[in-house]
Amino acid sequence: MKIKTSQVTTVLLLGILLLTGCSSQSKSNNSSSKKVTTTTVSHKKVSSIKSSKELWNSDKDAKLTAFINQWAPTMNQSYIKYDGSHSLKTSTGTTYPGELKHVTVEGNKASIGWNKAGKGNYEYNVVAIYNYDGTEPPLPNHITYFFAFHNGKPIVLVDQSTNGTPDLLATQNTALKSGFENIVNGKKTNVSSVTTSSSNDNNANNSNDNNKSNSGSTQTVSDPKMVGVMLYELDRNFDISGAPNLQINIANGRYWIGTGSSNSTLPYTIEGNTAHYWTVLYTGNDIRPDGTTGPSPETEHTISLDDLAAKYYSTDDQKQELDQVTSQIPDIE
């Protein structure tokens, strides 16, 4: 009887030991599993932080391409993209990005070059280039856009030079600037909204009713001669029927319309559906109210071609008069 009791006690002890071993192993497995999970979460956080610091990548580049393909038709244009390998040649013979080493930016010599990540050693690191070769005289002409980063911030530069050293200027096209900035910052970009916003900026002085009434009687006019004459009317506020003989030249990436004297000259450019022109309050020969002399800084103005046409090329009389004045202007040189 004592022997049986001893055997039962031995069996119970063995059972307790086995249960204790299983419990320890289970705790060990759970502890190991928790360590693996913690390591995985940490890795994901590091990857996310690294991605957020990228200025430019293939995903953003693809979004920019989609944006340009939607925006260009609103300008009645078609753009060719630099593919990163083969030089992009404009109709005037300039090739990019190779010629970037020779250009100026806003009239100043600057360090600018191609860098697909946007973090190179240039002052302006270009991540995308798009070119449109114009079809309206004077030919050849082009519009070339450079999407770049300057001090880590997005900027869109444009080149429309036809001779001499290209001078890249910050684009005044609100749609392009907003679209690029939205893509860089990871925001949604809607072509219709940014284009409408840009148009509203130019139409701030026109009511919706006036726009509706003129919509059927106007047309977009992009010929540089016609645009120049209309801008001259707008800036000088005179009747072109009695205007002296006008002439237009090209210099420093701008058109210049006037009668031959420096005081009469008005510089302008055409970028898509927008005209830019520059004025100075005082020229070098003017004496200011305070007695000082010398030219004052330029002031830039913008107006849509649609607005110009609505104001100066909407009636039959206006069209006949503008066509006649334009036909008398010599070929642009």
Secondary structure by P-SEA (a helix, b strand, c coil): caaaaaaaaaaaaaaaaaaaaaaaaaaaaaaaaaaaaaaaaaaaaaaaaaaaaccccaaaaaaaaaaaaaaaaaacbbbbbccccbbbbcccccccccccccccccccccbbbbbccccccccbbbcbbbbbbbcccccccbbbbbbcccccbbbbbbbbcccccccccccccaaaaaaaaaaaabbbbbaaaaaaaaaaaaaccccaaaaaaacccbbbbccaaaaaaaaaaaaaccccccccbbbbbbcccccccccccccccccccccccbbbbbbbccccccccccccccccbbbbbbbbaaaaaacccccaaaaaaaaaaaaaccccc
